[in-house]
Amino acid sequence: MEPTAALALLGLGGVLGAVGQGARVIVGLKKDWEAASKDVRAKELSDREEELRQGIQGLVAKEKDAEKRIVDTQGRPLAANEKPEDKQKAVNDLIDAKARITREKETLLSEKAMVLGQRKDRHWFSASELLVSLLIAVVIGAIAGVLAGMSFLEDETGIDRKTMLTIAGAGYAGTDFIEGFMKSNMPK
């Protein structure tokens, strides 16, 4: 077999292996997308995040209003029948109310951070896994191409459709085998 023919078999095997795995990936992505869109927990987290966002916005407005009322109360002159300690008590009450609002806002912000963390961990797609899967399929397909080339040493008539499908199937099956092995034997 000529070196160019062997190289062509390597390339063709790699491409057909990737095609076989690509077909599998498309089916898998569709299935995963449908499962992710029906993911009740993700919907609950999204809804809770929106509730928290609205609650935080409301508390920010209340906090600003309390700050304004504190400044207004401190800056206004005493009423005719008002004692200085009454005015100071009103200011202190407003300061306490603002502190409660701030604590409540911080609690909601903390919960929102937790919800966002949970949502972040719920990704259904991994580009790195897709790339590794396709690269493995290319390698397995190239190996299958070399093996197919060995069978053509005696008969150099070319590659028929059945052989091409066999090589693509090898990319599919070989990738599954290697990915399964890596997932079970590699550290997380």
Helices and strands as residue ranges (DSSP letters): H 3-37, H 40-75, H 84-120, H 127-151, H 161-185
